[in-house]
Amino acid sequence: MKDDIFDVIVVGSGVGGLAAATAASKAKAKTLILEAMPFVGGYINPYTVKGYSFDTGLHYLGELGENGSFRKRLEKLGIWEMVDFIEINPDCIGKYHFNGKVFCLPKGIDNFKKRLFTMFPDEKNAVEALIGLLKDIQKASSIGAKGPKNPEFAKYMPFFMKLMKKSYGQLIDEITNNQELKYIFSIMSGEAGLPPDRASAFTALILLHYLEGGYYPKGGSGALRDAFINAIKENGGIIKTSHRVIKICKSSGLFKVLTEKGEFSSKNVISDVDPQLTFTQLLDEKINIESLKKKALKLQPSIGSFYAFLVTDLNLEQLGFGDFNLTHTDTLDLNEAFDEWDEFKNFFLTVPTLKDKNCACAPKNYHTIEVISMAPFEPFQKWANKPPRQRGDDYLKLKLSLGDRLLTKVEKYIPNLRKHLIFKDFATPLSNLFWVNAPFGGDYGPNQTPSQMGPGRFPIKTKVEGLYLCGAGTLAGGISPSIASGDIAASLALKES
């Protein structure tokens, strides 16, 4: 193969793209990443400002214990040895505040069950049934991923089809009428960007993911990003930032990837760009597949977020904070919390400086705080075509007004926070749109509704020979599924070359 022709070009350097490039370069394939932004990592690239560092898309990870599936994936990629993961207190990975009550999510499904038995002594049958549902979803998902040749596929097919048609909320409703119990089992659907009544049943896997323990990379999300970068470079891979891809063509059996700074050739292309953009903007019409283009045009994007990035000199440990993540909800009706998003009836709060007490994300005796609440794209749409810091006073006023409203809610847990803020900044879905090229500023790729999971999402191997996909548009949204998709995409590309 000529020196100027790559085995694999990866378009986009989100965590899926980084995983794909790591797997390909580790297999000794000549690998190139092309990234539009001046930095790599997508949602695992931290927001760094004035000496402070904040995580934008990675706040904790699961399945990293000794036999955890995510750990095995990182081991396979050679990443595990390059990152130190700190385990969050297994007695309280997440603290849920709702209806005047508090529930701490523990590590281990048996501990989870015991804690629920204590809180809901009259709902033991429902608890058993709900945990059985989680296990069945996990089993069906595992079997479905192996395909119809799996001998158990036919046995699980009816249940699998039920999961494809129903929301997670509908399945829970079939088991219990206890609203508080429903809340505990369904609150993590918010981490898929949807309330349970709209979320695919497969979002139940998020809860199972964290029931195996919560972990945080020492050094924050940037440490995981740097591990991938170092692995790619050590294996001879090349990363080119500020190389926005404008077209993917094919000629004489080779892909021609055109960027604003030049053209690159490769036998295989792995796109970590959202499928909607890949098939409607990047792929040349001569090689595009009409059915995939139509499917991409119909995709409904996931919701975005309103972020608060804060630094305080308060002693948060004296206020009862630890390494746990805090979730606040005003209402047990999570649909209401999503619909009335600007009232901040539901938000997630985490303190990275208590998860990694020696982090360089803030000076000693200061704490960084990240608060996240769901936010739709539409209220900010009229400023979408303008770059950051150039959206005008009206946009700034809206951000500050929303931020002030959110801080009022946060001060329930951190009294007088406003008086002890050293730094504050707020971000909207427009940040996702600009910095990550996420359609409509969505956090999780295509919306994870029943119709957009499984076959409703995009296959890693496309009908365009030599073109593969990875990232949130394939298996599911989130760090772990995106990394898995990148690893699989590289394996398929090199196997079929």
ZAMARGU-4260 file (C-alpha; in steps of 0.2 Angstrom, whole numbers, plus 5000, padded with zeros to 4 digits):
<rodrens>
0) 5000/5000/5000 | 5007/5017/4996 | 5013/5028/5009 | 4999/5041/5006 | 4985/5029/5008
5) 4978/5024/5025 | 4971/5008/5030 | 4958/5017/5041 | 4952/5035/5042 | 4941/5039/5057
10) 4931/5055/5054 | 4927/5063/5071 | 4936/5060/5088 | 4922/5058/5100 | 4925/5043/5112
15) 4919/5031/5099 | 4931/5038/5086 | 4945/5037/5098 | 4941/5019/5102 | 4940/5015/5083
20) 4957/5023/5080 | 4965/5014/5095 | 4959/4997/5090 | 4964/5000/5072 | 4981/5006/5076
25) 4984/4993/5089 | 4981/4980/5075 | 4995/4989/5066 | 4983/4997/5053 | 4989/5013/5046
30) 4976/5025/5055 | 4971/5043/5053 | 4959/5053/5063 | 4952/5069/5056 | 4944/5081/5068
35) 4935/5097/5064 | 4939/5106/5081 | 4956/5111/5088 | 4954/5098/5101 | 4949/5079/5102
40) 4938/5069/5113 | 4920/5076/5110 | 4911/5074/5126 | 4926/5068/5136 | 4936/5084/5132
45) 4935/5094/5148 | 4930/5112/5148 | 4945/5122/5154 | 4944/5140/5159 | 4954/5152/5170
50) 4964/5137/5178 | 4948/5127/5182 | 4943/5111/5173 | 4926/5104/5171 | 4919/5087/5164
55) 4906/5090/5151 | 4900/5072/5147 | 4908/5060/5159 | 4904/5061/5177 | 4905/5042/5182
60) 4907/5025/5174 | 4901/5008/5178 | 4905/4990/5175 | 4924/4993/5179 | 4925/4980/5193
65) 4936/4964/5191 | 4924/4955/5179 | 4915/4971/5172 | 4912/4971/5154 | 4917/4989/5151
70) 4933/4985/5160 | 4936/4970/5148 | 4933/4982/5134 | 4946/4994/5140 | 4959/4980/5144
75) 4957/4974/5126 | 4960/4991/5119 | 4975/4993/5130 | 4967/5008/5139 | 4964/5000/5156
80) 4982/5001/5161 | 4984/5019/5157 | 4970/5026/5168 | 4968/5025/5187 | 4950/5023/5191
85) 4944/5029/5208 | 4929/5019/5215 | 4914/5030/5222 | 4909/5025/5239 | 4900/5008/5236
90) 4887/5012/5249 | 4881/5027/5240 | 4885/5029/5222 | 4871/5041/5219 | 4859/5050/5231
95) 4841/5053/5225 | 4831/5067/5234 | 4813/5065/5230 | 4796/5068/5239 | 4805/5073/5255
100) 4814/5056/5255 | 4832/5051/5251 | 4838/5035/5243 | 4856/5030/5241 | 4860/5019/5226
105) 4872/5005/5233 | 4884/4994/5223 | 4877/4976/5220 | 4860/4971/5215 | 4857/4961/5231
110) 4861/4977/5241 | 4850/4987/5230 | 4836/4974/5234 | 4839/4974/5252 | 4838/4993/5253
115) 4822/4993/5243 | 4814/4980/5255 | 4818/4991/5270 | 4811/5007/5261 | 4796/4998/5254
120) 4792/4983/5266 | 4774/4981/5258 | 4781/4980/5240 | 4793/4965/5241 | 4784/4956/5227
125) 4785/4971/5216 | 4803/4974/5220 | 4807/4956/5215 | 4797/4957/5199 | 4806/4974/5194
130) 4823/4966/5198 | 4818/4951/5188 | 4813/4963/5173 | 4830/4971/5174 | 4839/4954/5173
135) 4828/4949/5159 | 4831/4965/5149 | 4850/4962/5152 | 4849/4944/5146 | 4838/4948/5131
140) 4850/4962/5126 | 4865/4950/5127 | 4857/4937/5117 | 4850/4950/5104 | 4868/4957/5102
145) 4874/4939/5097 | 4862/4938/5083 | 4849/4925/5077 | 4862/4911/5076 | 4863/4911/5095
150) 4853/4895/5101 | 4844/4905/5114 | 4838/4918/5101 | 4821/4910/5097 | 4817/4907/5115
155) 4820/4926/5119 | 4812/4932/5103 | 4795/4936/5110 | 4802/4945/5125 | 4814/4954/5114
160) 4800/4960/5102 | 4790/4966/5117 | 4805/4977/5123 | 4807/4984/5105 | 4789/4990/5106
165) 4786/4996/5124 | 4794/5010/5134 | 4803/5007/5150 | 4789/5016/5159 | 4776/5005/5152
170) 4785/4989/5158 | 4786/4996/5175 | 4768/5001/5175 | 4764/4983/5172 | 4772/4978/5189
175) 4768/4991/5202 | 4757/5007/5205 | 4769/5013/5219 | 4775/5030/5212 | 4790/5031/5223
180) 4796/5014/5219 | 4793/5018/5200 | 4804/5033/5202 | 4819/5024/5209 | 4819/5011/5196
185) 4816/5024/5182 | 4826/5039/5187 | 4841/5034/5177 | 4831/5035/5161 | 4835/5053/5162
190) 4853/5048/5158 | 4847/5043/5142 | 4839/5060/5139 | 4821/5054/5142 | 4808/5051/5155
195) 4803/5033/5157 | 4787/5034/5148 | 4796/5039/5132 | 4812/5029/5134 | 4816/5013/5126
200) 4815/4998/5138 | 4834/4995/5135 | 4838/5011/5145 | 4835/5000/5160 | 4853/4994/5156
205) 4860/5010/5163 | 4854/5006/5180 | 4862/4989/5179 | 4878/4997/5172 | 4880/5007/5188
210) 4874/4993/5200 | 4891/4985/5197 | 4899/5000/5205 | 4903/5018/5201 | 4920/5024/5195
215) 4929/5040/5191 | 4945/5042/5181 | 4959/5050/5191 | 4962/5067/5183 | 4944/5068/5176
220) 4937/5065/5159 | 4953/5072/5151 | 4963/5058/5158 | 4953/5045/5148 | 4954/5056/5133
225) 4973/5057/5135 | 4975/5038/5137 | 4966/5036/5120 | 4977/5049/5112 | 4993/5041/5119
230) 4988/5024/5114 | 4984/5030/5096 | 5001/5039/5094 | 5011/5025/5102 | 5004/5013/5089
235) 5008/5024/5075 | 4991/5032/5072 | 4990/5050/5066 | 4978/5063/5073 | 4974/5079/5063
240) 4964/5092/5072 | 4956/5108/5064 | 4953/5096/5049 | 4934/5098/5046 | 4928/5084/5034
245) 4917/5092/5020 | 4914/5076/5009 | 4917/5058/5008 | 4919/5051/4990 | 4925/5035/4983
250) 4936/5032/4967 | 4945/5016/4960 | 4940/5007/4976 | 4947/5020/4988 | 4939/5033/4999
255) 4944/5051/4996 | 4940/5061/5012 | 4940/5079/5008 | 4944/5092/5022 | 4946/5111/5022
260) 4964/5108/5022 | 4967/5094/5010 | 4962/5077/5004 | 4966/5060/5011 | 4964/5042/5004
265) 4959/5026/5013 | 4952/5009/5010 | 4940/5010/5025 | 4931/5025/5033 | 4924/5024/5051
270) 4912/5039/5054 | 4910/5045/5072 | 4899/5059/5065 | 4881/5057/5069 | 4872/5046/5056
275) 4861/5061/5051 | 4875/5071/5046 | 4885/5057/5038 | 4871/5052/5026 | 4864/5069/5023
280) 4880/5080/5022 | 4896/5071/5021 | 4893/5056/5010 | 4894/5059/4991 | 4878/5056/4982
285) 4887/5043/4970 | 4890/5031/4984 | 4876/5036/4996 | 4862/5023/4999 | 4845/5031/4997
290) 4837/5020/5011 | 4850/5025/5024 | 4848/5044/5019 | 4829/5043/5021 | 4831/5034/5038
295) 4844/5048/5043 | 4832/5062/5038 | 4818/5054/5049 | 4829/5053/5065 | 4823/5062/5080
300) 4838/5070/5090 | 4840/5068/5109 | 4837/5082/5121 | 4852/5093/5126 | 4857/5100/5143
305) 4858/5116/5153 | 4875/5116/5162 | 4881/5126/5177 | 4900/5125/5179 | 4904/5132/5197
310) 4919/5135/5208 | 4916/5138/5227 | 4927/5140/5242 | 4914/5132/5253 | 4919/5116/5263
315) 4907/5105/5254 | 4911/5090/5265 | 4906/5099/5281 | 4889/5102/5271 | 4887/5083/5269
320) 4894/5081/5252 | 4905/5066/5247 | 4910/5058/5231 | 4892/5053/5227 | 4881/5061/5213
325) 4866/5070/5219 | 4849/5069/5209 | 4835/5081/5214 | 4818/5079/5208 | 4803/5090/5213
330) 4790/5078/5206 | 4788/5060/5204 | 4781/5063/5187 | 4797/5063/5177 | 4787/5068/5161
335) 4782/5084/5170 | 4800/5087/5175 | 4806/5086/5157 | 4791/5096/5150 | 4793/5110/5162
340) 4812/5110/5160 | 4815/5128/5164 | 4808/5126/5181 | 4823/5114/5184 | 4812/5101/5193
345) 4825/5088/5190 | 4844/5091/5190 | 4860/5081/5192 | 4874/5088/5203 | 4892/5081/5205
350) 4908/5087/5214 | 4923/5081/5204 | 4935/5088/5218 | 4927/5076/5230 | 4928/5061/5218
355) 4947/5065/5215 | 4953/5075/5229 | 4970/5077/5221 | 4964/5083/5205 | 4971/5098/5196
360) 4954/5105/5191 | 4954/5118/5205 | 4966/5126/5218 | 4967/5118/5235 | 4952/5121/5246
365) 4941/5125/5231 | 4928/5114/5224 | 4922/5112/5206 | 4903/5108/5205 | 4894/5103/5189
370) 4875/5104/5188 | 4866/5097/5173 | 4847/5098/5169 | 4839/5093/5152 | 4835/5107/5140
375) 4827/5107/5123 | 4835/5115/5108 | 4820/5126/5102 | 4822/5140/5115 | 4840/5144/5109
380) 4837/5140/5091 | 4838/5158/5085 | 4856/5160/5090 | 4861/5143/5083 | 4871/5150/5068
385) 4881/5162/5079 | 4898/5156/5087 | 4901/5157/5106 | 4903/5174/5114 | 4895/5182/5098
390) 4876/5178/5102 | 4872/5195/5109 | 4865/5202/5125 | 4848/5193/5124 | 4856/5176/5124
395) 4867/5181/5138 | 4852/5187/5148 | 4842/5171/5145 | 4857/5160/5151 | 4860/5171/5166
400) 4841/5171/5171 | 4840/5152/5169 | 4857/5150/5178 | 4850/5160/5193 | 4834/5150/5193
405) 4845/5134/5194 | 4856/5141/5208 | 4841/5144/5218 | 4837/5126/5218 | 4855/5121/5221
410) 4855/5132/5236 | 4843/5120/5245 | 4858/5108/5246 | 4872/5121/5247 | 4866/5136/5257
415) 4873/5153/5252 | 4882/5146/5237 | 4880/5162/5227 | 4890/5172/5241 | 4904/5159/5239
420) 4905/5157/5221 | 4923/5160/5214 | 4918/5156/5196 | 4902/5152/5187 | 4897/5149/5169
425) 4882/5142/5160 | 4880/5132/5144 | 4865/5127/5133 | 4862/5115/5119 | 4871/5127/5108
430) 4888/5122/5116 | 4884/5104/5110 | 4880/5110/5093 | 4895/5120/5090 | 4909/5111/5099
435) 4903/5093/5096 | 4893/5095/5080 | 4878/5086/5089 | 4862/5089/5078 | 4850/5101/5088
440) 4863/5100/5103 | 4858/5083/5108 | 4867/5074/5122 | 4865/5056/5117 | 4864/5055/5098
445) 4847/5050/5090 | 4833/5050/5104 | 4833/5033/5113 | 4814/5030/5111 | 4808/5012/5107
450) 4807/5016/5088 | 4825/5022/5088 | 4834/5008/5097 | 4840/4991/5090 | 4835/4991/5071
455) 4829/5009/5073 | 4847/5014/5076 | 4861/5012/5063 | 4871/4997/5060 | 4890/4998/5062
460) 4893/4990/5046 | 4884/5000/5032 | 4878/4995/5015 | 4892/5006/5008 | 4906/4994/5006
465) 4921/5000/5017 | 4910/5013/5027 | 4907/5009/5045 | 4899/5019/5059 | 4903/5021/5077
470) 4897/5032/5091 | 4880/5036/5099 | 4870/5033/5083 | 4874/5015/5083 | 4872/5004/5099
475) 4866/5017/5111 | 4871/5034/5118 | 4884/5035/5132 | 4902/5032/5135 | 4902/5013/5136
480) 4891/5009/5121 | 4901/5022/5110 | 4918/5014/5115 | 4911/4997/5111 | 4905/5003/5094
485) 4922/5010/5090 | 4931/4994/5094 | 4918/4984/5084 | 4919/4995/5069 | 4938/4994/5068
490) 4937/4975/5070 | 4925/4973/5056 | 4934/4985/5045 | 4951/4976/5046 | 4943/4959/5046
495) 4934/4963/5029 | 4948/4972/5021
</rodrens>
